Amino acid sequence: MNGHARLAVALLAGAIFGFGLSLSGMVDPGRVLGFLDIASGHWDPSLMFVLGGAVLVAVPGVMLQRRMAKPVLDNGFHLPPKTAIDWRLLVGSAIFGLGWGGAGFCPGPAVSALSMGLPLVVLFVAAMAVGMVLHDRLLAERAS
């Protein structure tokens, strides 16, 4: 498959993902924070159902992937080579969790919410991008 077709399929998949996030209300940080705040008495369990739906879709996909020699639209699967839990994974997970709990956004919903043009969303995505660039630069310096 040529590069333009791959790009079109990736764009379609991203649009479907973003539409699903919007339809489920997961681009609303208040809903996410409502799920994380179990002590206030106003707990919102809707995120649990969205996550459950994601698992129902992902598990058959992973099972299918394990039976395939290669994906349909690429020459091979690009899975992470490391499977061990190390300090970098733990620190990264903690940073992700703090950001998610503090802002109510994780990367996918934040990018989807950019379409609303809200200044806080733009700030969050910009800070996320800066963090990614800094991470890559620091890793590049350590490797050399």
Secondary structure, 3 states (H helix, E strand, C coil): CCHHHHHHHHHHHHHHHHHHHHHHCCCCHHHHHHHHCCCCCCCCCHHHHHHHHHHHHHHHHHHHHHHCCCCCCCCCCCCCCCCCCCHHHHHHHHHHHHHHHHHCCCHHHHHHHHHHCCHHHHHHHHHHHHHHHHHHHHHHHHHC
